[in-house]
C-alpha cells in the first residue's frame, strides 16, 4: 500500500476558528462519496487558538489535486479564503498503513 498523506495547518483570523472548522467539516461531508479520499480529519489545538489542522489520506496525490478543482471544493475554498491569514504544509508523504486504513 502506498497512499498519499497530507498534514496541513491553517491560521485564521482572530475569532474565526469555529466558523472555519465548520467549513472544513462541510468539506469533509462533501467528500463522503469520493472513494479516493480515505481520511479527512479536522483538528484544533488549545495551544494555538487561531490554528486548524487537517490530516488527509488519499489513494494518490493526483486524486488529491483533482479534488481541489471540483465545483463544491472551489465554492468552499472561496468561502474560506477571507478567513485564512496563513497556511503551512506540515508534512506530506506516502502512507504505509495503520489503524483506520
C-alpha positions in Angstrom: 0.0 0.0 0.0 1.3 3.5 -0.9 -1.3 6.2 -0.4 -0.8 10.0 -0.3 -1.0 11.6 3.1 -1.0 15.3 3.9 -0.9 17.2 7.2 -1.6 20.9 6.9 -2.1 23.9 9.2 -4.4 26.9 8.5 -4.1 30.1 10.5 -7.3 32.0 10.6 -8.4 35.5 11.7 -9.0 36.0 15.4 -12.4 34.7 16.4 -13.0 32.9 13.1 -11.7 29.4 14.0 -15.0 27.8 14.7 -16.5 29.2 11.5 -13.5 27.9 9.6 -13.8 24.5 11.3 -17.5 24.3 10.2 -16.4 25.0 6.6 -13.9 22.2 6.7 -16.4 19.8 8.2 -18.7 20.7 5.4 -15.9 19.9 3.0 -15.4 16.6 4.8 -19.1 15.8 4.4 -19.0 16.6 0.7 -16.2 14.1 0.3 -18.2 11.2 1.7 -18.8 9.8 -1.8 -15.2 10.4 -3.0 -13.6 6.9 -2.8 -10.2 8.4 -3.4 -10.4 10.4 -0.1 -10.0 7.9 2.6 -9.4 10.1 5.7 -10.1 13.8 6.2 -9.8 14.9 9.8 -10.1 18.4 11.2 -8.3 19.2 14.4 -7.8 22.2 16.7 -5.3 22.8 19.5 -5.8 24.6 22.8 -2.2 25.9 22.4 -2.9 27.6 19.1 -6.4 29.3 19.2 -6.2 30.6 15.6 -5.0 27.4 14.0 -6.8 24.5 12.4 -5.0 21.3 11.4 -6.2 18.9 8.7 -5.0 15.4 8.1 -5.9 13.8 4.8 -5.2 10.4 3.2 -5.9 9.9 -0.5 -5.5 7.0 -2.8 -2.8 9.0 -4.6 -1.5 12.6 -4.9 -3.2 13.2 -8.2 -6.6 12.4 -6.7 -6.0 15.0 -4.0 -5.0 17.6 -6.7 -8.0 16.8 -8.8 -10.4 17.1 -5.8 -9.3 20.8 -5.4 -10.8 21.6 -8.8 -14.3 20.1 -8.1 -17.1 22.7 -8.1 -18.0 22.0 -4.5 -14.4 22.4 -3.4 -14.0 25.6 -5.3 -17.1 27.0 -3.6 -15.8 26.1 -0.1 -12.4 27.5 -0.9 -13.8 30.8 -1.9 -15.8 31.0 1.3 -12.8 30.0 3.4 -10.2 32.3 1.8 -11.3 35.5 3.6 -10.7 33.9 7.0 -7.2 32.5 6.3 -4.2 34.5 7.3 -1.6 31.8 6.7 -1.1 28.2 5.7 1.6 25.6 6.2 2.1 22.2 4.8 3.5 20.5 7.8 4.1 17.2 6.1 3.2 15.1 3.1 4.3 11.6 2.2 3.4 8.0 1.5 1.1 6.4 3.9 2.2 2.8 4.6 -0.7 1.6 6.7 -2.0 1.5 10.2 -5.3 1.6 12.1 -8.1 3.3 10.1 -6.9 2.2 6.7 
